Amino acid sequence: MRTIGIALALLAAAGCKSSGSSKASAPVAETSASIQDISGSVTKTKNGVDTAVTALTALSSSTNDASLKSNFDVYETALSDLKSSAQTVRDHFTQMRLRKDAYLSRSLELSKDVKSAELKAVAEKRRTALTEAFMSLGGRAKDAAKAFVPVLASLEDCQRFMEADFTMMSAAALKGELEEIRKNQKEMDAAADALVAELGELQAKITAAVAEKK
């Protein structure tokens, strides 16, 4: 019994040690995961625009009533999926902001108990750098959202236009709007790519995968 008791005590001690490191690393891991989620959902939304534009192109080139109906169904599905992806991006950004605030607040609170002035300075410098990086990301996200809005608005407009007059003539009339959508899509793609790149840089800073410049 004495041997079993000692073994259980050792296991309990090991568990406490492990949970301590897990608790300390959790804010970094959670914030990093949120950034990765955003990156994935932004890419999915960008690809979703491609899918919707391709479907709209097919719809505008429908050759008979049967293809008109089937192409419109494909377009509706693509547009619905796109809007769902865009909402996921917004949800992931909300989650990231909450985790970021919790992470930085926790860092500030715990740093108050650090006695070393040098270590306090290092912690403060890192918090400042991360805060600035998050602010920069916010600006990049606004640019991407601003570029996405007219693309989605035009795609939705095409859907409403077809629902108002579901004919081959209406479908053919979409070609002019498609040109404008493709032009706006190029701007949106560039903004989305820039956002994803900055997300990758921020994630590296969060996890300290890259050394910060002195």
C-alpha positions as CSV (number, residue, x, y, z in Angstrom):
1,M,0.0,0.0,0.0
2,R,2.9,2.4,0.9
3,T,4.4,1.8,-2.6
4,I,1.1,2.5,-4.3
5,G,0.7,5.7,-2.3
6,I,4.1,6.9,-3.3
7,A,3.4,6.2,-6.9
8,L,0.1,8.1,-6.8
9,A,1.8,11.0,-5.2
10,L,4.5,11.1,-7.9
11,L,1.8,10.9,-10.6
12,A,-0.1,13.8,-9.0
13,A,3.1,15.9,-8.9
14,A,3.9,15.2,-12.5
15,G,0.3,16.1,-13.5
16,C,0.6,19.5,-11.7
17,K,3.8,20.3,-13.5
18,S,2.3,19.5,-16.8
19,S,-0.8,21.4,-16.2
20,G,1.2,24.5,-15.2
21,S,3.1,24.6,-18.6
22,S,-0.2,23.9,-20.4
23,K,-1.9,26.8,-18.6
24,A,1.0,29.1,-19.4
25,S,1.2,28.2,-23.0
26,A,-2.6,28.2,-23.6
27,P,-3.1,31.9,-24.4
28,V,-0.3,31.8,-27.0
29,A,-1.7,28.6,-28.6
30,E,-5.3,29.8,-28.6
31,T,-4.4,33.2,-30.1
32,S,-2.2,31.5,-32.7
33,A,-5.0,29.1,-33.6
34,S,-7.5,32.0,-34.1
35,I,-5.1,33.6,-36.5
36,Q,-4.7,30.4,-38.4
37,D,-8.5,30.0,-38.5
38,I,-8.9,33.5,-40.0
39,S,-6.2,32.8,-42.7
40,G,-8.0,29.6,-43.7
41,S,-11.5,31.2,-43.8
42,V,-10.2,34.2,-45.8
43,T,-8.6,31.8,-48.4
44,K,-11.9,29.8,-48.5
45,T,-13.9,33.0,-49.1
46,K,-11.5,34.1,-51.9
47,N,-11.9,30.7,-53.6
48,G,-15.7,31.0,-53.0
49,V,-15.7,34.2,-55.1
50,D,-13.9,32.3,-57.9
51,T,-16.6,29.5,-57.7
52,A,-19.4,32.1,-57.8
53,V,-18.0,34.0,-60.7
54,T,-17.4,30.7,-62.7
55,A,-21.0,29.8,-62.0
56,L,-22.3,33.2,-63.1
57,T,-20.2,32.9,-66.3
58,A,-21.9,29.6,-67.0
59,L,-25.3,31.1,-66.2
60,S,-24.8,34.0,-68.6
61,S,-23.9,31.5,-71.4
62,S,-26.9,29.2,-70.9
63,T,-28.1,27.8,-74.2
64,N,-31.6,26.5,-73.3
65,D,-34.2,26.5,-70.5
66,A,-32.8,23.3,-69.0
67,S,-29.2,24.7,-68.7
68,L,-30.6,28.0,-67.5
69,K,-32.3,26.3,-64.6
70,S,-29.4,24.1,-63.7
71,N,-26.8,26.9,-64.0
72,F,-28.9,29.2,-61.8
73,D,-29.2,26.4,-59.2
74,V,-25.4,26.1,-59.2
75,Y,-25.0,29.8,-58.9
76,E,-27.4,30.1,-56.0
77,T,-25.5,27.4,-54.1
78,A,-22.2,29.0,-54.8
79,L,-23.4,32.4,-53.6
80,S,-24.9,30.9,-50.5
81,D,-21.7,29.1,-49.7
82,L,-19.8,32.3,-50.3
83,K,-21.9,34.3,-47.8
84,S,-21.5,31.5,-45.3
85,S,-17.7,31.7,-45.7
86,A,-17.7,35.5,-45.3
87,Q,-19.7,35.1,-42.1
88,T,-17.1,32.6,-40.8
89,V,-14.3,35.1,-41.4
90,R,-16.2,37.7,-39.3
91,D,-16.8,35.1,-36.6
92,H,-13.1,34.1,-36.5
93,F,-12.1,37.8,-36.3
94,T,-14.4,38.3,-33.3
95,Q,-12.9,35.2,-31.6
96,M,-9.4,36.4,-32.3
97,R,-10.0,39.8,-30.8
98,L,-11.3,38.3,-27.7
99,R,-8.4,35.9,-27.3
100,K,-5.9,38.7,-28.2
101,D,-7.3,40.9,-25.5
102,A,-7.3,38.1,-22.9
103,Y,-3.7,37.2,-23.9
104,L,-2.3,40.7,-23.6
105,S,-4.3,41.5,-20.4
106,R,-3.0,38.3,-18.8
107,S,0.6,39.1,-19.9
108,L,0.3,42.6,-18.4
109,E,-1.2,41.4,-15.1
110,L,1.4,38.6,-14.6
111,S,4.3,40.8,-15.6
112,K,3.5,43.1,-12.6
113,D,4.9,40.4,-10.3
114,V,8.2,40.2,-12.2
115,K,10.9,41.8,-10.1
116,S,13.7,42.2,-12.7
117,A,13.5,45.6,-14.5
118,E,15.2,44.1,-17.5
119,L,12.7,41.3,-17.9
120,K,9.8,43.8,-17.3
121,A,11.2,45.9,-20.2
122,V,11.4,42.8,-22.5
123,A,7.8,41.9,-21.7
124,E,6.6,45.5,-22.3
125,K,8.5,45.7,-25.6
126,R,6.9,42.4,-26.8
127,R,3.4,43.6,-25.8
128,T,3.9,46.9,-27.6
129,A,5.1,45.1,-30.7
130,L,2.2,42.7,-30.7
131,T,-0.3,45.5,-30.1
132,E,1.1,47.4,-33.1
133,A,1.0,44.3,-35.2
134,F,-2.7,43.7,-34.3
135,M,-3.5,47.3,-35.2
136,S,-1.8,46.9,-38.5
137,L,-3.7,43.7,-39.1
138,G,-6.9,45.5,-38.4
139,G,-6.2,48.0,-41.1
140,R,-5.3,45.2,-43.5
141,A,-8.6,43.5,-42.7
142,K,-10.6,46.7,-43.4
143,D,-8.9,46.9,-46.8
144,A,-9.9,43.4,-47.6
145,A,-13.5,43.8,-46.4
146,K,-13.8,47.1,-48.4
147,A,-12.6,45.3,-51.5
148,F,-15.0,42.3,-50.9
149,V,-18.2,44.4,-50.4
150,P,-18.7,45.5,-54.0
151,V,-18.0,42.0,-55.4
152,L,-20.6,40.4,-53.1
153,A,-23.1,43.2,-53.8
154,S,-22.8,42.7,-57.5
155,L,-23.1,38.9,-57.2
156,E,-26.2,39.3,-55.1
157,D,-27.6,41.9,-57.6
158,C,-27.2,39.4,-60.4
159,Q,-29.2,36.8,-58.4
160,R,-32.0,39.3,-57.7
161,F,-32.0,40.4,-61.4
162,M,-32.5,36.8,-62.5
163,E,-35.2,36.2,-60.0
164,A,-37.1,39.2,-61.3
165,D,-37.1,38.0,-64.9
166,F,-35.9,34.4,-65.3
167,T,-35.3,34.3,-69.0
168,M,-32.5,33.5,-71.5
169,M,-32.4,37.2,-72.4
170,S,-31.8,38.2,-68.7
171,A,-29.0,35.6,-68.4
172,A,-27.2,37.0,-71.5
173,A,-27.5,40.5,-70.1
174,L,-25.3,39.4,-67.1
175,K,-22.2,39.5,-69.3
176,G,-21.7,43.2,-68.9
177,E,-22.0,43.0,-65.1
178,L,-19.5,40.1,-65.1
179,E,-16.8,42.3,-66.5
180,E,-17.2,44.8,-63.6
181,I,-17.2,41.9,-61.1
182,R,-14.0,40.5,-62.5
183,K,-12.3,43.9,-62.3
184,N,-13.3,44.3,-58.7
185,Q,-12.3,40.7,-58.0
186,K,-8.7,41.4,-58.9
187,E,-8.6,44.2,-56.3
188,M,-10.2,41.9,-53.8
189,D,-7.8,39.0,-54.5
190,A,-4.8,41.4,-53.9
191,A,-6.3,42.6,-50.7
192,A,-7.0,39.1,-49.5
193,D,-3.5,37.9,-50.4
194,A,-2.0,40.8,-48.4
195,L,-4.2,40.0,-45.4
196,V,-3.2,36.3,-45.4
197,A,0.5,37.2,-45.7
198,E,0.2,39.6,-42.7
199,L,-1.7,36.9,-40.7
200,G,1.2,34.6,-41.3
201,E,3.7,37.2,-40.0
202,L,1.6,37.9,-37.0
203,Q,1.3,34.2,-36.1
204,A,5.1,33.9,-36.3
205,K,5.4,36.8,-33.9
206,I,2.8,35.4,-31.5
207,T,4.5,32.0,-31.3
208,A,8.0,33.7,-31.3
209,A,8.9,31.5,-34.2
210,V,11.0,34.4,-35.5
211,A,13.3,36.6,-33.4
212,E,12.2,40.1,-32.8
213,K,14.6,42.8,-34.0
214,K,16.3,44.8,-31.3
